[in-house]
Amino acid sequence: MISFLHRFGLSLTETPALCFKDFHQLIIIRMRKRLWFWFKLLLLLLGLSLIALSDLKSRQHKLKLYPTQAELEAVLSGSPFIKRKEKPIPHYEGIIKINGKKRKAVALLTAELPPEIRGFNDQINILFSIDESGRIISVLPISHRESRYYFRLIEKSNFFKKLIGKKYDELGDIKTVTGATISSRAILSDLQTSAELAMSKIFGRKSQIKPFYSFSKIYLNIKIFSLVFVLFLGLVSKFYRKNWLRWTVFGVSFLVIGVWLKTILSLPHFFQLASLRINLTSNPYLVIMCGFAILSTIFWGPIWCGYLCPYAFLQELLGRAGRKFHWHISPRISRVMREVRWLILFALVVCYFTLRKTGFAEVEPFFHLFSRSWTLWGICLIIFTLAMSFFVPRFWCRFFCPTGAILLLLSSHRKILKGIEKVIKESKIDE
C-alpha cells in the first residue's frame, strides 16, 4: 500500500486529510498524467522510427534520372534519345542553327554529373542544353525532391527562362530568387559546373573547373557575420539579465534575421537535419542556425524562443499592447492546450516523412511571414495568430508551435539543469 501511494506522490501523512472522493480523483489525475507521459513517449519513438525508415527509403529511391523523348526534344530539337552517349561524360548530341549557321550542341542531366544539386531540402535534376560556344540553349527541370514551396517560388520568378541565352561563365551575374536563395544558388552552381565539364570534355575547351561558390565565399560574408553576431547577442542577453537588453536583441533579430535575411529557424530546417541531408556549402543558414539552436538549448535552454525568435518578438509586442484585454485561461485548459503541439508535431512528421507531403513542413505562420509567401492560407494564419496574441500572450508559441516543441524535447533534462527551467519560464512557451 505504501509503495502504491508513493507511486502517485502521496504519503500516509497526507491521506488521512483527504476524503475518499478527493483521494480517488487525485489518483485518477496522476494516472492520466502517467498515461499521457507514456503516450507521448510512444509518439516520440514512433516518430523517430518513421524518420529513420523514411531516410532509408529515400536512399533507395532515386530521382527520375532519364528524360523522355518529348523532354529531350523540348531542350534540344532533333536529338534522338536512342543516340545517348556515355563517353567522355553522359550526354545527348544535336545540331542547332543560329543566324543560318549550324553549331554543335549537347544536352546533359545535372544529376549524372558531379556535384549533384542540393537545394534547401533535397535533390533537383535538371536537363539543359549548351552549344559549342558555351551558350545555354534551354533549361528544363525534370524531377526534384525539393520543398514544393521553394520550387514554386523559383518557377514563378521565371528563373529558368533568365538562364537561356547566357554563357555558362555569366551565370554568376544572375540574381538568386528572393525567399529561395539557397535552392536557386545551388541550381546556378551546378549548372555552371556541369557546363564547364561539358566544354572541357566534349568540346575540348580547356577550363579549370572550380566551385561556383567556395566555402570561404559562402561563410565569410556580411550576411553570415550578421547572423552569427545576432545569435551571439542572444547568448549575451541570456546571461546578462536586463530587460532592455532582451528587447533590444529581440528587435535586432527581427530586423536582421526576419526582415533582411528572411530565414528564421523553422520546421523545414529540423526536418532537413533529421533527413541527414546537410550540405555545408549550399545551406549555411541551416548549419549555423540549427547548430546554435541545438547546442544552446541542450546547455542553457530554448534561447532562440526566449531571446531571438522574430515572431515571438511580434507576439510579445502585441501581448504588451493588449495587456488590459488579456483573457484569463484556467490552468487546466492551458495544460490541455499545451499538449496540442505534440500531436501537431507528430502529425507533421507522418505527413512529411511517411506520406511525402513536404508542404506540411511549411505550416508555421512565421515561415510564411518572413519568407514572404503570400498565400491566402498563410496570410489568414498570420493574422489569426497575431490577433490572438493580443488577448493571449504568445498564443502560437505556447500552444501550437512545432519548432518550439522540438526545442522543448531538447530541454527534457531541465529538472537536472535548473538554468534551462529559467529560460523556459522566460520564454513563456510552456506555461
VOPA-283510 format. One line per 8 residues: their letters; for each residue x, y, z of C-alpha. Coordinates in steps of 0.02 Angstrom, whole numbers, plus 32768, in hexadecimal, padded with zeros to 4 digits. Each point is the difference from the previous one (the first is absolute). Example, Ala and Ser with C-alpha at 12.3 -4.5 7.8 and 13.67 -1.06 7.14 Angstrom:
// residues 2
AS	8267,7F1F,8186  8045,80AC,7FDF
***
This chain:
// residues 431
MISFLHRF	8000,8000,8000  808E,8077,802D  8059,7FE0,7F5C  7F5A,801A,7FA4  7FE9,80A9,8054  80B4,8033,7FDE  7FE8,7FD6,7F47  7F80,808C,7FF6
GLSLTETP	8062,807A,806B  7F99,7FE6,809F  8032,7FD3,80B0  7FA5,7FBB,8098  8008,80AC,8053  7F9F,804C,7F71  7F77,7F7F,7FE5  7FA1,8011,80A5
ALCFKDFH	7FE0,80B6,7FD7  7FB1,7FD0,7F5C  7F50,7FC1,7FF0  7FE9,7F63,7F98  7FB9,8063,7F6D  8092,8079,7FF8  807A,7F70,8013  7FAC,7FA2,7F71
QLIIIRMR	8004,809A,7F8F  80B7,801D,8028  802B,7F4E,7FCF  7FA0,8013,7F5C  805C,80A3,7FDA  80AA,7FB1,8023  7FD4,7F69,7F98  7FCC,806F,7F6F
KRLWFWFK	80A5,805D,800B  805F,7F5C,7FFE  7F9C,7FBE,7F6D  8018,80A1,7F9F  80BB,7FFC,8025  8010,7F50,7FBB  7F93,802E,7F6C  8071,8093,7FD5
LLLLLLGL	8099,7F91,8013  7FB0,7F83,7F8A  7FDE,808D,7F82  80B5,8037,800E  8045,7F52,7FE1  7F85,7FE2,7F72  802C,80A8,7FB2  80BB,7FDC,8008
SLIALSDL	7FE0,7F55,7FB3  7F9D,8050,7F70  808D,807B,7FE1  8082,7F74,7FFD  7F93,7F96,7F8D  7FE2,8095,7F8D  80BB,8023,7FF4  8021,7F4A,7FD7
KSRQHKLK	7F7C,8000,7F77  803A,80A6,7FB7  80B0,7FBB,7FEE  7FB9,7F6D,7FA0  7F8B,806C,7F98  8057,8061,7F76  7FC9,8097,7FA1  7FBA,7FEC,7F52
LYPTQAEL	80A7,8000,7FA7  7FDE,7FEF,7F46  7F93,8076,7F99  7F75,7FCD,7F8A  8015,801F,7F46  7F85,8091,800E  8067,8051,808B  80A0,7FE7,7F9E
EAVLSGSP	7FAF,804A,7F65  7FC7,8098,8063  80B2,8022,8038  8061,7FD0,7F62  7F97,7FE9,7F64  8032,7F6E,7F90  8063,7FA6,8086  7FC6,7F4A,8005
FIKRKEKP	7FFA,7FAA,80A9  8047,7F5E,7FB8  80A3,8056,7FCF  8030,8024,80B2  80BD,7FFC,801A  8055,7FCD,80A1  80B0,8040,7FD9  805A,806D,802A
IPHYEGII	7F6B,802E,806E  7F47,7FCF,7FEC  7FB0,8074,7F7E  7F8C,800E,7F69  8043,804D,7F5E  7FA3,8077,7F8E  8010,808E,7F83  7FB6,80AE,800E
KINGKKRK	7FF5,8091,7F85  802D,80B1,8032  7FF3,8086,7F78  8000,7F77,7F7D  80A0,7FB2,8042  8004,7F52,8049  804F,7FE2,80AA  801E,7F64,8064
AVALLTAE	7FA0,7FF3,80A2  7FE7,7F82,808A  7F7C,7FDE,8084  8033,7FC8,80AD  7FB0,7FCD,80A5  8048,8050,809B  7FD7,7F68,806C  807C,7F9B,7F99
LPPEIRGF	808F,807A,8015  805E,8031,809E  7FD1,8056,806D  7F46,7FDF,8014  7F88,808E,801F  7FC1,800C,80B1  7F8A,808D,8026  7FB5,802B,80A9
NDQINILF	7FB6,7F54,801C  8035,7F84,7F7C  803C,7FD7,7F51  7FD1,8051,7F5B  8022,7FB0,7F56  8009,807B,7F6E  800C,7FDB,7F47  8058,808C,7FA2
SIDESGRI	8051,801B,7F57  809C,8064,7FD3  8052,8027,7F59  80B8,7FFA,7FD3  8015,80B9,8029  7FCA,7FE1,80B3  7F54,8050,7FF0  7F6C,7FB5,805F
ISVLPISH	7F79,7FD1,7F83  7F76,7FBC,8070  7FE4,7FCA,80B4  7F7C,7F86,803D  7FEF,7FB6,80B1  7FC3,7F4D,7FE8  7FF8,7FC2,80B4  8021,803E,80B0
RESRYYFR	7FE5,7FDA,80B7  800D,80B5,8035  7F7D,8052,806E  7F6B,802E,7F94  7FFE,80AE,804B  80B2,802A,7FCB  7FEE,7FB2,7F55  7F5F,8061,7FE2
LIEKSNFF	805B,80A2,8029  8088,7FD6,7F82  7F85,7FD3,7F76  7F90,8098,801C  8095,8076,7FF4  8027,7FC1,7F4E  80AB,7FD4,8043  8021,7F78,7F7F
KKLIGKKY	7FD3,8073,7F6E  8082,807E,803C  8088,7F7D,7FE4  7FD9,7FE7,7F47  807C,8059,7F8E  807F,801C,808A  80B0,7FBC,7FF3  8030,7F87,8087
DELGDIKT	8080,8078,8049  7F79,8087,8010  7F90,7F9D,8075  8051,8052,8097  7FB2,80A6,7FCB  7F4F,7FBD,800D  7FA4,802F,80A0  7FC1,7F77,806F
VTGATISS	7F46,7FF3,8028  7FCB,805F,809B  7FBC,7F85,8080  8052,7F6D,7FA6  80B4,803D,7FFF  804D,7F5C,8034  7FA6,7F97,7F7D  8018,807A,7F70
RAILSDLQ	80B7,8018,802C  8018,7F43,8001  7FB4,7FF5,7F52  8072,8089,7FBC  8098,7FAF,804E  7FDB,7F55,7FBB  7FD4,803E,7F52  80A2,805F,7FF2
TSAELAMS	8067,7F6D,803E  7FA7,7F88,7F8A  8014,8079,7F6C  80B9,8015,8023  8012,7F44,8003  7FA6,7FF1,7F59  806B,8087,7FAF  809E,7FAC,803C
KIFGRKSQ	7FD6,7F48,7FDF  7F91,800C,7F65  8035,809D,7FA3  80B6,7FF9,8034  8008,80AD,804C  8077,8009,8090  7FA6,803D,8099  8033,7FF1,80B4
IKPFYSFS	7F68,7FC0,805C  7FEC,805C,80A3  7F73,8015,807C  7F7E,8082,7FD3  7FFE,8033,80B6  8096,7FD0,8068  7FEF,7FD2,80B7  8056,80A1,8034
KIYLNIKI	7F91,806B,7F8E  7F64,7FB2,804A  8030,8013,80B7  806F,809A,7FFD  7F82,8084,7FD0  7F9D,808A,8054  7F5E,7F9C,800D  8050,7F6E,805A
FSLVFVLF	8062,8075,8072  7F5F,805D,802A  7FA4,7F5E,8025  808B,7FC1,8073  8008,80A9,8057  7F44,8001,8024  8007,7F4D,8043  8091,8034,806F
LGLVSKFY	7F98,8092,8042  7F79,7F82,802E  807D,7FA4,806D  8039,80A3,8050  7F4F,8035,802A  7FE2,7F57,8051  8091,8013,8079  7FF6,80BD,8015
RKNWLRWT	7F4C,8002,803C  7FC4,80AF,7FD6  7F53,801A,7FB9  8037,8091,7F90  808A,7F93,7FB6  7F88,7F71,7FDE  7F89,8073,7FA2  8090,804F,7FA0
VFGVSFLV	803F,7F56,7FC8  7F4F,7FCC,7FD3  7FF0,809B,7F92  80A9,7FE7,7FAD  7FD6,7F4A,7FDE  7F59,8034,7FB3  8056,807A,7F8A  8098,7F96,7FD3
IGVWLKTI	7FC3,7F4C,8001  7F4A,8020,7FD8  7FFB,8097,7F8B  80AE,7FFE,7FB1  8032,7F49,7FF8  7F4B,7FC3,7FF1  8032,7F59,804C  7FD2,7FD9,80B3
LSLPHFFQ	800E,7F5A,805B  7F6C,7F97,7FC9  7FC2,7F4F,7FE8  804E,7FE6,7F52  80AC,801B,8050  7FE5,7F75,807F  7FAE,7F8B,7F83  8092,8013,7F89
LASLRINL	8076,7FE0,8090  7F9C,7F66,8032  800B,7FC3,7F4B  80BE,8003,8012  800A,806F,7F66  8079,8088,8033  8060,805E,7F7A  8082,806B,8056
TSNPYLVI	8021,8069,7F66  7F51,8021,7FBE  7F9E,8017,80A1  8066,8066,807D  7F66,8041,805C  7FCA,7F4F,802C  80AE,7FD4,8041  8012,809D,806B
MCGFAILS	7F4E,8017,803F  7FDC,7F49,8024  80AD,7FE8,804C  7FE5,8096,8072  7F4D,7FD0,802F  802B,7F4C,802A  809F,8021,8063  7FBE,8099,805D
TIFWGPIW	7F5E,7FA6,802C  8059,7F67,8043  8072,8066,8071  7F98,8099,802D  7F4E,7FE3,7FC5  7F9A,8045,7F6C  805F,80A4,7FED  7FBB,8012,7F50
CGYLCPYA	7F4E,8006,8041  8025,8071,8093  8075,8080,7FB2  800E,7FF2,7F43  7F64,7FC4,7FA4  7FBD,8092,7F95  7F4E,7FBC,8007  8008,7FF1,80BD
FLQELLGR	8035,80B7,8001  7F63,8033,7FA0  7F92,7F97,8072  804B,804C,809E  7FE9,80B0,7FBB  7F48,7FDC,7FDF  7FF0,7FAC,80A8  8041,809C,8056
AGRKFHWH	7F8F,8070,7F9A  7F68,7F98,8032  802F,7FEB,80B7  7F5A,8048,803B  7F9F,7F89,7F90  8057,7F5D,802B  7F8F,7F69,8012  800E,7F99,809D
ISPRISRV	801C,7F4B,7FCF  7FEC,7F80,808A  809C,7F98,8028  7FA4,7F62,7FCD  7FD3,8041,7F52  80AF,8047,7FEC  804C,7F55,8029  7F90,7FAA,7F82
MREVRWLI	8025,8081,7F79  80BB,7FF0,801A  7FF7,7F48,7FD4  7FB3,8025,7F55  80AA,802D,7FB5  8040,7F50,801F  7F72,7FB8,7F99  801F,8084,7F7A
LFALVVCY	80B9,7FD6,7FFA  7FDE,7F45,7FF1  7F7E,801D,7F77  807C,806B,7F9F  8087,7F7A,8010  7F87,7F7F,7FB9  7FCB,8072,7F70  80B2,8035,7FD4
FTLRKTGF	8063,7F60,8017  7F7D,7F79,7FDF  7F84,804E,7F88  8088,8069,7FAA  7F96,809E,800A  8090,807C,8014  7F8A,8094,8001  7FCA,7FCF,80B0
AEVEPFFH	80A8,803E,8042  7FC7,80B0,7FD3  7F6E,8010,807A  804E,807E,8075  7FC3,80B4,7FEC  80AD,804C,8012  803F,7F95,7F70  7F7F,8053,7F8F
LFSRSWTL	8018,80AE,804A  80BC,8011,7FF5  801A,7F9C,7F60  7F73,806C,7FB6  7F96,7F70,7FC3  7F5F,8061,7FE8  7F85,7F72,7FEF  7F4D,8019,803E
WGICLIIF	8014,7F73,807F  80A5,8046,803F  7FBD,80B2,8011  7F68,7FC2,8061  8070,7F9C,8076  8071,8097,801D  7F6E,8075,8024  7FA9,7F82,8072
TLAMSFFV	8099,7FD5,806B  8038,80B5,8012  7F4F,8039,802A  7FF0,7F78,8084  80A7,8036,804B  7FAC,80A6,802A  7F8D,7FA1,8078  806C,7F69,802B
PRFWCRFF	80BB,8026,8011  806A,7F9A,7F89  7F68,7FA2,7FC1  805A,7F9F,7F76  809E,7FDF,8065  7FA5,7FBB,8098  7F81,7F8E,7FAE  802A,7FD3,7F4D
CPTGAILL	80B4,8021,7FC9  8050,7F5C,7FC5  80AD,8050,7FFA  7FEB,8030,80B6  7FCA,7F4D,8025  80A4,7FC0,7FB6  8064,8079,806C  7F9C,7FC8,8099
LLSSHRKI	802F,7F4C,7FD6  80B6,8036,8001  7FDE,804E,80AB  7FBC,7F5F,804C  808E,7FFC,807E  7FC6,80A6,804C  7FE4,7FB0,80AC  80BA,7FDC,8007
LKGIEKVI	803D,80AA,7FC1  7F99,8086,8056  8040,8088,7F8B  7F9F,7FAF,7F74  7F5F,800C,8064  801D,80BB,8017  8013,801D,7F46  7F61,7F9D,7FDD
KESKIDE	7FA2,806C,807C  8046,809F,7FB3  7FCF,7FC7,7F52  7F4E,7FD8,803E  7FF3,7F6F,7F86  7FCE,7F82,8085  7F8A,805B,8074
***
